[in-house]
């Protein structure tokens, strides 16, 4: 599992609305481990993919960049960090060892 951390700077309320609109257009089943955090100066997204290669392929797609942009989130302006996951839990269950299903 691979994790990316996206930092968007701007009006936190506006970014929250944009993010929630984006989530409304993505099936919940696509998210194995995903967290959105409202900060005092913007929004932080924590997202996981099965591997670094899947992460790089997914976020380099023009269709993904356009989807974010259509909802007011410009991926090009975001500060991005990415890391391999050591362990991840959700709802008291370890999720980094679960099989991934491509949606």
N, C-alpha and C positions, 0 to 999 in steps of 0.2 A: 504494500500500500504506500502511496505517496500523498503528501499533503502540501497544499499551496495556501498561502496567506496573502490576501489582497487588501490593500489599504486605499480607500477612496477619501480624499479630503474635500470638504465642502459643507454645505448646510446639512446637518444631520437629519433633520425632518424631511427635507427633500430627497436625500439619498435613501432614507428608510422607505418612503413611498415608492421610489423607483425600484428598489430591491424587492419589495412585496409584490409589485406589478410583474417583475421578472419571474418571481417564484410562481405566480399564477399561470405562467405560460409553460412551465416545466413540470412534467409528471413527478409527483412525490416519490414514486418508485425509482427514479433516477438517482436519488440521494441516499447513499449508504451512510456517510457521515458528513454532515454539512452544518455550519453554524454561521449565523449573521449577527454581528455585534454593532450596536449603535454607540458611537463614541462622542466625546465632546466636540470633536472637529471633523466628524464624518462617519464612515462606515468601515468595518473590517469583516471580511468574509474568510472563513476557514473551510476549505473544500478538499475532498479526497478523491483520488483516482487509483486504479489498480496498480499503476506503475508510472514512473517518470515519463516514459515514452508515450503512454496514453494521455497524460497531462499535457505534454508538449503538443501532441497531435490535436487534441481537442481544442485547446485555447488558441491554436494557430489558425483554425478554420475561420474563413471569412463569415460563414453563417452564424457562428457563435459570437464573433465580434459584433456583427450587425444586431443580433438579438439583444445583447447587452446595451448597445448604443441606442436601439429603439426604445429602451426603457430608461434612458438617461444615465447609463453607467458606461463610461468610456474606458475600456480595458487598457488603452494606450497610456492613459494618464494615471493609472493605478500603480502603486508601489507593490511589487510582487516578490515574495520569498517562497522558496519551496524546499521541502525536506523529505527524506524517507521517514516513514512512520515506524517507531519502535513498538508501540502498543496503542490501541485505541478501544475505548469502551463507549457504548451507548445503551441506555436503559438496562444497566447492570450486566451487559453482555459484551464480551470481547468481540469487536467487529473487524479487526484487521486480519483475522484468520478465516473469515467467512468467504465462501466462493462469490466472485463477482458475476453478475449477470448483465450483459450488455442490453440496454433498452433501445 
